[in-house]
Amino acid sequence: MTVERAILLTVGGLIIVSVLLAVYVNINWLWLTGILGAHLVQASFTGMCPVVMMFKRMGLPSKAGFT
C-alpha cells in the first residue's frame, strides 16, 4: 500500500461513514463530508496534508511523481 492509496482509502471511508451517519443518525454529519471536501481542495493547492505526513512517518512508500 502506498501513501496515495492509503489517502484514497481513508478519505473515501470517512465520506461513506459520514453520509451513512447523516442518513441514519443526524443530517448534521454532512458537515464532516463538506469539511473533508474542503480539505482535499486546500491540500491540492498547498500540498499540506497531516494524514499524508502521518502515513509517511508510518513508513508507507510514496509513488514516483508524488511527494
MMTF fields as JSON, N, C-alpha, C and O atoms, coordinates in Angstrom:
{
  "mmtfVersion": "1.0.0",
  "mmtfProducer": "UNKNOWN",
  "numBonds": 267,
  "numAtoms": 268,
  "numGroups": 67,
  "numChains": 1,
  "numModels": 1,
  "chainsPerModel": [1],
  "groupsPerChain": [67],
  "chainIdList": ["A"],
  "bondAtomList": [4, 2, 8, 6, 12, 10, 16, 14, 20, 18, 24, 22, 28, 26, 32, 30, 36, 34, 40, 38, 44, 42, 48, 46, 52, 50, 56, 54, 60, 58, 64, 62, 68, 66, 72, 70, 76, 74, 80, 78, 84, 82, 88, 86, 92, 90, 96, 94, 100, 98, 104, 102, 108, 106, 112, 110, 116, 114, 120, 118, 124, 122, 128, 126, 132, 130, 136, 134, 140, 138, 144, 142, 148, 146, 152, 150, 156, 154, 160, 158, 164, 162, 168, 166, 172, 170, 176, 174, 180, 178, 184, 182, 188, 186, 192, 190, 196, 194, 200, 198, 204, 202, 208, 206, 212, 210, 216, 214, 220, 218, 224, 222, 228, 226, 232, 230, 236, 234, 240, 238, 244, 242, 248, 246, 252, 250, 256, 254, 260, 258, 264, 262],
  "bondOrderList": [1, 1, 1, 1, 1, 1, 1, 1, 1, 1, 1, 1, 1, 1, 1, 1, 1, 1, 1, 1, 1, 1, 1, 1, 1, 1, 1, 1, 1, 1, 1, 1, 1, 1, 1, 1, 1, 1, 1, 1, 1, 1, 1, 1, 1, 1, 1, 1, 1, 1, 1, 1, 1, 1, 1, 1, 1, 1, 1, 1, 1, 1, 1, 1, 1, 1],
  "groupList": [{"groupName": "MET", "atomNameList": ["N", "CA", "C", "O"], "elementList": ["N", "C", "C", "O"], "formalChargeList": [0, 0, 0, 0], "bondAtomList": [1, 0, 2, 1, 3, 2], "bondOrderList": [1, 1, 2], "singleLetterCode": "M", "chemCompType": "L-PEPTIDE LINKING"}, {"groupName": "THR", "atomNameList": ["N", "CA", "C", "O"], "elementList": ["N", "C", "C", "O"], "formalChargeList": [0, 0, 0, 0], "bondAtomList": [1, 0, 2, 1, 3, 2], "bondOrderList": [1, 1, 2], "singleLetterCode": "T", "chemCompType": "L-PEPTIDE LINKING"}, {"groupName": "VAL", "atomNameList": ["N", "CA", "C", "O"], "elementList": ["N", "C", "C", "O"], "formalChargeList": [0, 0, 0, 0], "bondAtomList": [1, 0, 2, 1, 3, 2], "bondOrderList": [1, 1, 2], "singleLetterCode": "V", "chemCompType": "L-PEPTIDE LINKING"}, {"groupName": "GLU", "atomNameList": ["N", "CA", "C", "O"], "elementList": ["N", "C", "C", "O"], "formalChargeList": [0, 0, 0, 0], "bondAtomList": [1, 0, 2, 1, 3, 2], "bondOrderList": [1, 1, 2], "singleLetterCode": "E", "chemCompType": "L-PEPTIDE LINKING"}, {"groupName": "ARG", "atomNameList": ["N", "CA", "C", "O"], "elementList": ["N", "C", "C", "O"], "formalChargeList": [0, 0, 0, 0], "bondAtomList": [1, 0, 2, 1, 3, 2], "bondOrderList": [1, 1, 2], "singleLetterCode": "R", "chemCompType": "L-PEPTIDE LINKING"}, {"groupName": "ALA", "atomNameList": ["N", "CA", "C", "O"], "elementList": ["N", "C", "C", "O"], "formalChargeList": [0, 0, 0, 0], "bondAtomList": [1, 0, 2, 1, 3, 2], "bondOrderList": [1, 1, 2], "singleLetterCode": "A", "chemCompType": "L-PEPTIDE LINKING"}, {"groupName": "ILE", "atomNameList": ["N", "CA", "C", "O"], "elementList": ["N", "C", "C", "O"], "formalChargeList": [0, 0, 0, 0], "bondAtomList": [1, 0, 2, 1, 3, 2], "bondOrderList": [1, 1, 2], "singleLetterCode": "I", "chemCompType": "L-PEPTIDE LINKING"}, {"groupName": "LEU", "atomNameList": ["N", "CA", "C", "O"], "elementList": ["N", "C", "C", "O"], "formalChargeList": [0, 0, 0, 0], "bondAtomList": [1, 0, 2, 1, 3, 2], "bondOrderList": [1, 1, 2], "singleLetterCode": "L", "chemCompType": "L-PEPTIDE LINKING"}, {"groupName": "GLY", "atomNameList": ["N", "CA", "C", "O"], "elementList": ["N", "C", "C", "O"], "formalChargeList": [0, 0, 0, 0], "bondAtomList": [1, 0, 2, 1, 3, 2], "bondOrderList": [1, 1, 2], "singleLetterCode": "G", "chemCompType": "PEPTIDE LINKING"}, {"groupName": "SER", "atomNameList": ["N", "CA", "C", "O"], "elementList": ["N", "C", "C", "O"], "formalChargeList": [0, 0, 0, 0], "bondAtomList": [1, 0, 2, 1, 3, 2], "bondOrderList": [1, 1, 2], "singleLetterCode": "S", "chemCompType": "L-PEPTIDE LINKING"}, {"groupName": "TYR", "atomNameList": ["N", "CA", "C", "O"], "elementList": ["N", "C", "C", "O"], "formalChargeList": [0, 0, 0, 0], "bondAtomList": [1, 0, 2, 1, 3, 2], "bondOrderList": [1, 1, 2], "singleLetterCode": "Y", "chemCompType": "L-PEPTIDE LINKING"}, {"groupName": "ASN", "atomNameList": ["N", "CA", "C", "O"], "elementList": ["N", "C", "C", "O"], "formalChargeList": [0, 0, 0, 0], "bondAtomList": [1, 0, 2, 1, 3, 2], "bondOrderList": [1, 1, 2], "singleLetterCode": "N", "chemCompType": "L-PEPTIDE LINKING"}, {"groupName": "TRP", "atomNameList": ["N", "CA", "C", "O"], "elementList": ["N", "C", "C", "O"], "formalChargeList": [0, 0, 0, 0], "bondAtomList": [1, 0, 2, 1, 3, 2], "bondOrderList": [1, 1, 2], "singleLetterCode": "W", "chemCompType": "L-PEPTIDE LINKING"}, {"groupName": "HIS", "atomNameList": ["N", "CA", "C", "O"], "elementList": ["N", "C", "C", "O"], "formalChargeList": [0, 0, 0, 0], "bondAtomList": [1, 0, 2, 1, 3, 2], "bondOrderList": [1, 1, 2], "singleLetterCode": "H", "chemCompType": "L-PEPTIDE LINKING"}, {"groupName": "GLN", "atomNameList": ["N", "CA", "C", "O"], "elementList": ["N", "C", "C", "O"], "formalChargeList": [0, 0, 0, 0], "bondAtomList": [1, 0, 2, 1, 3, 2], "bondOrderList": [1, 1, 2], "singleLetterCode": "Q", "chemCompType": "L-PEPTIDE LINKING"}, {"groupName": "PHE", "atomNameList": ["N", "CA", "C", "O"], "elementList": ["N", "C", "C", "O"], "formalChargeList": [0, 0, 0, 0], "bondAtomList": [1, 0, 2, 1, 3, 2], "bondOrderList": [1, 1, 2], "singleLetterCode": "F", "chemCompType": "L-PEPTIDE LINKING"}, {"groupName": "CYS", "atomNameList": ["N", "CA", "C", "O"], "elementList": ["N", "C", "C", "O"], "formalChargeList": [0, 0, 0, 0], "bondAtomList": [1, 0, 2, 1, 3, 2], "bondOrderList": [1, 1, 2], "singleLetterCode": "C", "chemCompType": "L-PEPTIDE LINKING"}, {"groupName": "PRO", "atomNameList": ["N", "CA", "C", "O"], "elementList": ["N", "C", "C", "O"], "formalChargeList": [0, 0, 0, 0], "bondAtomList": [1, 0, 2, 1, 3, 2], "bondOrderList": [1, 1, 2], "singleLetterCode": "P", "chemCompType": "L-PEPTIDE LINKING"}, {"groupName": "LYS", "atomNameList": ["N", "CA", "C", "O"], "elementList": ["N", "C", "C", "O"], "formalChargeList": [0, 0, 0, 0], "bondAtomList": [1, 0, 2, 1, 3, 2], "bondOrderList": [1, 1, 2], "singleLetterCode": "K", "chemCompType": "L-PEPTIDE LINKING"}],
  "groupTypeList": [0, 1, 2, 3, 4, 5, 6, 7, 7, 1, 2, 8, 8, 7, 6, 6, 2, 9, 2, 7, 7, 5, 2, 10, 2, 11, 6, 11, 12, 7, 12, 7, 1, 8, 6, 7, 8, 5, 13, 7, 2, 14, 5, 9, 15, 1, 8, 0, 16, 17, 2, 2, 0, 0, 15, 18, 4, 0, 8, 7, 17, 9, 18, 5, 8, 15, 1],
  "groupIdList": [1, 2, 3, 4, 5, 6, 7, 8, 9, 10, 11, 12, 13, 14, 15, 16, 17, 18, 19, 20, 21, 22, 23, 24, 25, 26, 27, 28, 29, 30, 31, 32, 33, 34, 35, 36, 37, 38, 39, 40, 41, 42, 43, 44, 45, 46, 47, 48, 49, 50, 51, 52, 53, 54, 55, 56, 57, 58, 59, 60, 61, 62, 63, 64, 65, 66, 67],
  "secStructList": [7, 7, 2, 2, 2, 2, 2, 2, 2, 2, 2, 2, 2, 2, 2, 2, 2, 2, 2, 2, 2, 2, 2, 2, 6, 7, 4, 4, 4, 2, 2, 2, 2, 2, 2, 2, 2, 2, 2, 2, 2, 2, 2, 2, 2, 2, 7, 7, 7, 2, 2, 2, 2, 2, 2, 2, 2, 6, 6, 7, 7, 7, 7, 6, 6, 7, 7],
  "xCoordList": [0.846, 0.0, 0.893, 1.842, 0.575, 1.327, 0.564, -0.602, 1.243, 0.619, -0.614, -1.648, -0.508, -1.612, -2.841, -3.961, -2.638, -3.777, -4.35, -5.563, -3.491, -3.956, -4.813, -5.81, -4.425, -5.219, -6.582, -7.603, -6.608, -7.887, -8.784, -9.981, -8.22, -8.986, -9.507, -10.67, -8.669, -9.059, -10.165, -11.192, -9.957, -10.95, -12.236, -13.328, -12.123, -13.32, -14.124, -15.351, -13.437, -14.122, -14.807, -15.939, -14.121, -14.724, -15.949, -16.926, -15.906, -17.054, -18.242, -19.369, -18.0, -19.088, -19.686, -20.906, -18.826, -19.313, -20.132, -21.192, -19.657, -20.387, -21.737, -22.712, -21.804, -23.082, -24.046, -25.229, -23.555, -24.422, -24.898, -26.06, -24.01, -24.421, -25.46, -26.381, -25.323, -26.297, -27.661, -28.692, -27.668, -28.933, -29.607, -30.817, -28.834, -29.425, -29.387, -30.118, -28.561, -28.448, -28.896, -29.896, -28.144, -28.444, -27.855, -26.717, -28.643, -28.228, -26.968, -26.255, -26.692, -25.522, -24.209, -23.173, -24.208, -22.981, -22.486, -21.337, -23.337, -22.884, -21.842, -21.114, -21.757, -20.696, -19.333, -18.395, -19.215, -17.941, -17.582, -16.427, -18.571, -18.324, -17.843, -16.905, -18.474, -18.065, -16.67, -15.893, -16.35, -15.011, -13.957, -12.891, -14.244, -13.296, -13.082, -11.95, -14.148, -14.027, -13.225, -12.383, -13.489, -12.738, -11.259, -10.393, -10.973, -9.576, -8.881, -7.714, -9.574, -8.977, -8.636, -7.581, -9.526, -9.256, -8.057, -7.164, -8.031, -6.914, -5.611, -4.598, -5.615, -4.396, -3.903, -2.699, -4.819, -4.392, -3.621, -2.748, -3.931, -3.231, -1.946, -0.934, -1.988, -0.837, 0.104, 1.278, -0.393, 0.416, 0.569, 1.307, -0.126, -0.027, -1.205, -2.361, -0.901, -1.939, -1.381, -0.445, -1.94, -1.442, -1.526, -0.675, -2.536, -2.68, -1.56, -1.062, -1.161, -0.035, 1.235, 2.006, 1.444, 2.638, 2.614, 3.65, 1.437, 1.316, 1.639, 2.363, 1.102, 1.366, 2.843, 3.398, 3.482, 4.916, 5.734, 6.708, 5.34, 6.026, 5.836, 6.692, 4.701, 4.443, 5.277, 5.33, 5.92, 6.805, 6.182, 6.776, 5.002, 4.405, 5.182, 5.549, 5.438, 6.169, 5.276, 4.051, 5.905, 5.196, 5.527, 6.653, 4.54, 4.77, 5.649, 5.654, 6.388, 7.186, 6.26, 5.208, 6.643, 5.815, 4.96, 4.395, 4.856, 4.112, 5.089, 6.024, 4.868, 5.724, 4.904, 5.458],
  "yCoordList": [-1.171, 0.0, 1.236, 1.334, 2.166, 3.416, 4.519, 4.356, 5.626, 6.768, 7.224, 7.526, 7.274, 7.757, 6.862, 7.358, 5.563, 4.646, 4.697, 4.585, 4.864, 4.962, 6.209, 6.174, 7.305, 8.534, 8.326, 8.699, 7.733, 7.473, 6.595, 6.858, 5.563, 4.658, 5.39, 5.224, 6.193, 6.9, 7.916, 7.918, 8.771, 9.816, 9.202, 9.623, 8.231, 7.565, 6.898, 6.988, 6.23, 5.583, 6.592, 6.376, 7.696, 8.731, 9.364, 9.672, 9.557, 10.137, 9.18, 9.604, 7.902, 6.918, 6.872, 6.852, 6.855, 6.815, 8.061, 7.957, 9.238, 10.465, 10.531, 11.023, 10.047, 10.032, 9.053, 9.357, 7.889, 6.921, 7.478, 7.306, 8.142, 8.758, 9.853, 10.013, 10.606, 11.654, 11.049, 11.605, 9.922, 9.281, 8.651, 8.788, 7.965, 7.17, 7.814, 7.373, 8.839, 9.412, 10.87, 11.219, 11.723, 13.15, 13.795, 13.517, 14.654, 15.298, 16.155, 16.411, 16.595, 17.442, 16.722, 17.379, 15.404, 14.675, 15.025, 14.739, 15.638, 16.061, 17.166, 17.398, 17.856, 18.841, 18.182, 18.776, 16.957, 16.237, 16.001, 16.16, 15.623, 15.423, 16.716, 16.699, 17.822, 19.111, 19.516, 20.042, 19.273, 19.602, 18.757, 19.263, 17.476, 16.62, 17.119, 17.147, 17.508, 18.044, 19.327, 19.517, 20.223, 21.477, 21.216, 21.893, 20.236, 19.915, 19.348, 19.655, 18.531, 17.991, 19.112, 19.084, 20.1, 21.242, 22.026, 22.379, 22.3, 23.028, 22.273, 22.878, 20.97, 20.171, 20.137, 20.049, 20.207, 20.201, 21.467, 21.432, 22.583, 23.832, 23.973, 24.451, 23.555, 23.794, 22.606, 22.777, 21.405, 20.21, 19.784, 18.844, 20.468, 20.19, 19.324, 19.739, 18.124, 17.226, 16.455, 15.671, 16.668, 15.978, 14.456, 13.754, 13.945, 12.493, 11.912, 10.823, 12.624, 12.18, 12.122, 11.166, 13.161, 13.159, 11.972, 11.357, 11.65, 10.515, 9.199, 8.36, 9.025, 7.786, 7.67, 6.571, 8.792, 8.754, 8.382, 7.636, 8.9, 8.532, 7.06, 6.444, 6.493, 5.073, 4.205, 2.985, 4.841, 4.118, 3.668, 2.861, 4.166, 3.794, 4.44, 5.611, 3.697, 4.282, 5.218, 5.104, 6.13, 7.07, 6.735, 6.348, 6.884, 6.632, 7.719, 8.854, 7.369, 8.361, 9.407, 9.073, 10.653, 11.735, 12.381, 13.451, 11.754, 12.313, 12.533, 11.755, 13.607, 13.863, 14.128, 14.364],
  "zCoordList": [0.0, 0.0, 0.0, 0.778, -0.876, -0.95, -0.204, 0.156, 0.014, 0.678, -0.098, 0.498, -1.402, -2.23, -2.092, -1.966, -2.114, -1.96, -0.553, -0.371, 0.437, 1.819, 2.019, 2.741, 1.382, 1.471, 0.83, 1.407, -0.356, -1.027, -0.165, -0.049, 0.437, 1.3, 2.53, 2.897, 3.169, 4.388, 4.117, 4.797, 3.135, 2.849, 2.304, 2.686, 1.432, 0.914, 2.012, 2.034, 2.92, 4.046, 4.955, 5.388, 5.245, 6.093, 5.437, 6.12, 4.133, 3.427, 3.471, 3.725, 3.226, 3.289, 4.693, 4.85, 5.714, 7.098, 7.418, 8.034, 7.008, 7.336, 6.617, 7.184, 5.393, 4.678, 5.341, 5.493, 5.732, 6.422, 7.765, 8.13, 8.495, 9.752, 9.515, 10.316, 8.424, 8.099, 7.786, 8.165, 7.1, 6.724, 7.942, 8.122, 8.773, 9.836, 11.225, 12.112, 11.443, 12.782, 12.784, 13.41, 12.074, 12.099, 10.845, 10.465, 10.212, 8.963, 9.141, 8.171, 10.366, 10.611, 10.351, 10.258, 10.231, 9.893, 8.495, 8.159, 7.677, 6.348, 6.429, 5.463, 7.571, 7.755, 7.65, 7.118, 8.152, 8.049, 6.587, 6.193, 5.787, 4.356, 3.706, 2.909, 4.038, 3.494, 3.929, 3.132, 5.196, 5.7, 4.993, 4.645, 4.778, 4.059, 2.63, 2.147, 1.961, 0.605, 0.567, -0.312, 1.533, 1.589, 1.858, 1.303, 2.709, 2.993, 1.758, 1.515, 0.979, -0.247, -1.224, -1.859, -1.345, -2.227, -1.705, -2.475, -0.398, 0.212, 0.018, -0.334, 0.239, 0.107, -1.339, -1.581, -2.295, -3.7, -4.058, -4.925, -3.403, -3.664, -2.857, -3.369, -1.592, -0.714, -0.608, -0.28, -0.879, -0.722, 0.726, 1.02, 1.641, 3.073, 3.517, 3.428, 3.993, 4.484, 5.682, 5.528, 6.863, 8.051, 7.952, 8.498, 7.267, 7.149, 6.286, 6.572, 5.242, 4.416, 5.247, 5.159, 6.06, 6.92, 7.884, 8.139, 8.418, 9.337, 8.623, 9.158, 7.421, 6.674, 6.312, 6.323, 5.994, 5.68, 6.909, 6.806, 8.082, 9.32, 9.651, 10.286, 9.215, 9.434, 8.489, 8.641, 7.522, 6.622, 5.318, 4.603, 4.987, 3.704, 2.565, 2.656, 1.5, 0.375, -0.435, -0.416, -1.134, -1.993, -3.441, -3.754, -4.324, -5.756, -6.344, -5.867, -7.374, -8.097, -8.692, -9.238, -8.591, -9.112, -8.048, -8.274, -6.893, -5.767, -4.633, -4.447, -3.867, -2.71, -1.483, -0.41]
}
